[in-house]
C-alpha cells in the first residue's frame, strides 16, 4: 500500500526540501508555505503566522508589486 505522506518526484530527488521555521519539519513541494523575504525561513501554512487569504495574495504577487512578506521572527 503506498504511503501518501511521502512526496517523491524523480526530477527533485537530489534537491533538499525546505525546513519549516516553526516546527522544523520538511515542507513538501505540494504543501502551501511561504518564505520570509528577510530571513528566508520557510513556514507551513498550518505553522506560519499567516492565513489562507494572506498566502493567496502573497503567492499571486508580481515581482514588481513591491509586496513583501516578513515573518515575525
RAUR-V354726 format. One record per helix or strand of 3 or more residues. SS is the DSSP state (a for helix, b for strand). FROM is the first residue (numbers start at 0). LEN is the number of residues. If there is no record, write none. Layout:
BEGIN
ss = (SS SS)
from = (FROM FROM)
len = (LEN LEN)
END
This chain:
BEGIN
ss = (a b b a a)
from = (9 32 41 51 62)
len = (3 3 3 8 3)
END
